[in-house]
Amino acid sequence: MNLSEQRCCDFCGRSEIELSAQSLDISPVMELDEDGLWVCHNCRAKLVLPTVGQEAGDLVDELNVLVGESAGAICRTLNLPYEPPYQTIIDAASKIAYDEDRFMSAWSFVTQWLDGTTVWRAEDGESIAVVAPAALFACGPGSL
């Protein structure tokens, strides 16, 4: 596999080669999920929501209704209660949609990890953004 064909985790940005070197006993080290994102075994364990369309429990059902909703809608028009589990999603949506002139209000919610980190997808599906509760923000084409 040459460098241009190298796959990277869409959440943490680590390459398949790097992950293989670190985890000799885990195969496959990366998989394409039903949302069309490459996810490594480490990040898969952190995901709260199953891929779009899978059934889950009460908490997941509450968050699942937000999958595909834009950051702008989550902030302004859905009138969600500012309490868990919505609080971290509302905060993240505010960061990408309105803070620091990012103007990404049309980006849609994809998932939330157990630590509160949220993942968002661009309108064209070409880029993702990962927003951590500690105000960390990463955005990039395909892989971060």
RAFENHU-V58417 format. One record per backbone hydrogen bond with DSSP energy under -1.0 kcal/mol. CO is the residue of the C=O (numbers start at 1). NH is the residue of the N-H. If there is no record, write none. Layout:
<<CO:NH> <CO:NH>>
This chain:
<<2:5> <7:16> <9:13> <14:9> <15:19> <16:20> <17:21> <18:22> <19:23> <29:41> <31:39> <33:36> <37:33> <38:10> <39:31> <40:44> <41:45> <43:46> <46:114> <51:54> <57:61> <58:62> <59:63> <60:64> <61:65> <63:66> <66:69> <69:109> <70:74> <71:75> <72:76> <73:78> <81:83> <83:86> <83:87> <86:90> <87:91> <88:92> <89:93> <90:94> <91:95> <92:96> <93:97> <94:98> <94:99> <96:104> <99:102> <104:107> <105:72> <107:71> <108:121> <109:68> <111:119> <112:48> <113:116> <117:113> <118:131> <119:110> <119:111> <120:129> <121:108> <122:125> <126:142> <127:122> <128:140> <129:120> <130:138> <131:118> <132:135> <136:132> <138:130> <140:128> <141:143>>
